[in-house]
Amino acid sequence: MIKFWPKDILSFNKRGTITDNGDIHTNQKGTRSGIIFFNSGIAGSVFYFQNLTAINDYFQQTETSAADTVGGSWPEVGFSLPSGEKPLLKNLSYTVSDAFITLNKEAVTKISDISTRYLDQLANTYLVIPRPERVYHNWLDTVENGLNDLLYHKGCWTFGGGHTYLNAYVADYKTPPEIMVQLAVLLPMMDYVAWKGEKNHQLIDELKAGIASFYQEDMGTIVRWLPALESQLDHSEEQKTPRVMDSWYLHHPLMNLARLAEKGEPEARDILMNSIDYVIRVAHKFKYEWPVFYQMDTLHIIKAETSEGEGGEKDVPGTYADLMLRVWKITGEKKYFEEAVKSAEHLKGLGFNIFYQANNTAYAAGALLRLYKETSKQVYLDLSYDCLAGIFNNVQLWECDYGHAKNFPTFFAVFPLKDAPYTAAYEEQEVYAALHDYLQQAEGIDILPSVRLLISEFVRHMLGRVAYYYPPMLTEDMLVKKTKTGEIDPKLWIALEDLHDGWEQNGEVGQEVYGAGIAFGVIPKQYFKVPGEDFTIFCDYPVKGFKLRKDTVSLTPDGDPALYCRIIILTEGNSGDHEFMVTDSLKSSELKPLKSNSKLIEYQLNGGQSIKIKWQVKKKARTI
């Protein structure tokens, strides 16, 4: 029985006296990565990573959790085993620590230096820690399952004000429809339909038809809740009140309307431009520092801070900048660019504290990168790194293999909020999309190699992991019996909102309809169709430079050369009649497949390794 275990780090000076002036930059919260990053007095900085995967046997046997095991109060910091009520078994070996520690002679004090040092140290550590392998998940099957259930399961839909709308959660008929939910599914669905080569779809028509109903004429802006049904709001939470706005919630739908406008949707552009003056008025009222909740018509603050002394939603200046940059590109009017610049100034000095909600922080990173491209001012690139450091500080870089979590992967999962006790499907999907976009925006820019490594590896692990938000991938004993919102249908291919620590059941919040865009968003980014051919090329890293010339495709996976990804040629159908040759574009040498069968051919590539895929129809033997 282990009833107490001290932290494993004390900092001494040369005379053997414990130092009392250490500075902790960040440490583990909940079941995030087992990291503490600190300055040790004047001696330098320490990046400490506890490989919690190695300690799973201890957690399982003692029925303890890895949550909050790395941290402490200066000067006693680091890792300590949690005390359990069950004894360790005799004649068995248990790992009680597997720490990777990086010492640096230079202490870091500037916010921008803390973020870049964190990203670099995390990437360097990532290269040496044990990492789980991922199996290929067939998203082409999953997407059709999810699309069918989304269209025909009655729990996904509500009728009101003359239109049908998606519910936020399955079987939640009490809460009015929300504009964010409609757009969160519509945008990736449009991308998926375009990828298939189709011009339209029933689901797209349904969702488009109801968007204008969220515009409130008397205020000159879109609102969160459908006005026709807002009387159903039960006031059970601060935001479940007519005309109350969660700050990020105003900007997110407008960012999606801007994306629709960029795709040539005139109605989306009209709603966007009719709302934009209101958005700017709110920004000026709050001086580019947004509270959590406010009354839309009076701009009275209902909840100023996320918690006492923490301030409001600190990443919203970044999403506001994203919105303004999009409107600037659509209209060409300089005033919107100037609004983006003014807002970005309010992210300075926040460092890790920029992070409020993962998807919005990721969009903020992209907006800051675009500002850097437009102005060449290093401060914006540094601020984008602050955002990325906040995101990667809120991931789970270990495999939870105890309790229920034995049955689903957790490595590189993203937590939606800095204090959230679970990872969340929708925020993971949006972080994935935003970080994809970040790398596309970064083409031709000398960004930190650690950023390319971490984003590419997040994508790689996310592709095989997020499928486990779908209840059919889990067993029913892993699901809660009663959810906070709506109901769970364990056979439905609609994602759960939440996956928890292994000792807890999952789906506590509900089965989120607005997370249905996961598969729609993945396929256009990772699967590449070749016109006129019936095979498809899949890559589990972000891809750049995809080009097709007659019978040859060239592409380059992003990422770091020290790590690898996989290319899979899916050969189902008549493409079994093809012969494929994959060559390294630089060395002109042919690559040999790791796996080859009637359905697929798989290759392993290093990050940044350019290849060419050439094919021809097999020559059939002549019969006499």
Secondary structure, DSSP 8 states (H G I E B T S, - for coil): -------SB--B-TTS-B----EEEEE--TTS-EEEEEE-TTS-EEEEEE-GGGGHHHHHHHT---TT-EEEETTEEEE-----SS---TT-------EEEEEESS---SHHHHHHHHHHHHHHHHTTS---------HHHHHHHHHHHHHH-GGGEEEETTEEEE-SBTT--SS--BHHHHHHHHHHHHHHHHHHT-S--HHHHHHHHHHGGGEETTTTEE-SB-GGGGGG---SSTTSSTTEEEHHHHHHHHHHHHHHHHTT-HHHHHHHHHHHHHHHHHHHHTTT---SEEETTT--EEE--SSTTS-S-TTHHHHHHHHHHHHHHHH--HHHHHHHHHHHGGGTT-GGGG-SBHHHHHHHHHHHHHHHHHH--HHHHHHHHHHHHHHHTTEE-S---SGGGGGS--TTEE-SBTT-SSEEHHHHHHHHHHHHHHHHHTTTS---HHHHHHHHHHHHHHHHHGGGGSGGGS-GGGB-SS-SSS---TT--S-BSEE--TTS-B-SS-BBGGGGHHHHHHHHHHEEE-TT-S-EEEESS-EEEEEEETTEEEEEE-S-TTSEEEEEEE--GGGGGEEEEEEETTT--B---SEE-SSEEEEEEETT--EEEEEEE-------
